[in-house]
Amino acid sequence: MVELRKRKAPAEAAPAPPTKKSVGKAAPSKTKSSGADEKSAVANGSSSKTAVAVGNTITLDGFGGEIETNDGEKSTLKKLVEESKGGVVLFTYPKASTPGCTTQVCLFRDQFAPLTSTGFSIYGLSRDSPKSNTTFKTKQNLPYTLLCDPSATLIGAIGFKKAPSGTTRGVFVVDKEGKVLAAEPGGPAATVEVVSKLISEGSAAVEPSAIEMVDDAAEGSKVEQEIEEGKPISEAAEPATETNGTAEEKKEDVAQAEVAADVADSAKIIDDIPPV
């Protein structure tokens, strides 16, 4: 008999040596940009999208959202500008009927005629309700409208919203074409001074030449008449000038009064906050 022998199984091939994986720099993970900071900035009125700068021209359509007059009429900055003859002055104040704000609205009241002489319309702007602003306007006998912006959409757009829910005192001026002529914070007297200076500079470009011509003509006629009558030519008396020391003292007094007014306003607002 033939004996069958089993064949030996072939030896298994040795495993291949492990290959070294190339180690490269990890790809940077893509992070989703969070809009939380931007939303927070917008809410605080400090977003670059809402920032305004003197000399820039803003798009009035939709700027600052909708506001309400103290009489309850809905309006917008665009509408106010369209209704004006030369542009709009908005001065902001923290809270109606507080000492500093009362000083401010009364200063604009007392200077109303010269400040509106070139066609600007003046408005006070705060987060107060129509009822509070109507009481404020009536009590102080104000010749201009007070605007109510409880959501601070317009206040934030012009850069005067203070976190978390306050308003910075300031003034904003825009002409008929949407060009920003002034946008700065300041005390009660300082906000009026900004507008007064702006009006004076705007008038200086047109009026002085005409005034000088009239004055020169009048002076010339007077001199001719005196020569004809044989009288000596009169000399104009120089107006008395205020000393620098007195002017500086007045500036210091105004600054101190404004600081005191703002402190009083802050104290009044804190007192009005209900206890937790």
Secondary structure, DSSP 8 states (H G I E B T S, - for coil): ----------------------------------SHHHHHHHHTT--TTT---TT-B---TTTT--EEETTS-EE-HHHHHHHSSSEEEEEE-SSTTSHHHHHHHHHHHHTHHHHTTTSEEEEEEES--HHHHHHHHHHHT-SSEEEE-TT-HHHHHTT-EETTTEE--EEEEEETT-BEEEEEE--HHHHHHHHHHHHHHHHHTTHHHHHHHHHHHHHHHHHHHHHHHT-------------HHHHHHHHHHHHHHHHHHHHHHHHHHHHHS---
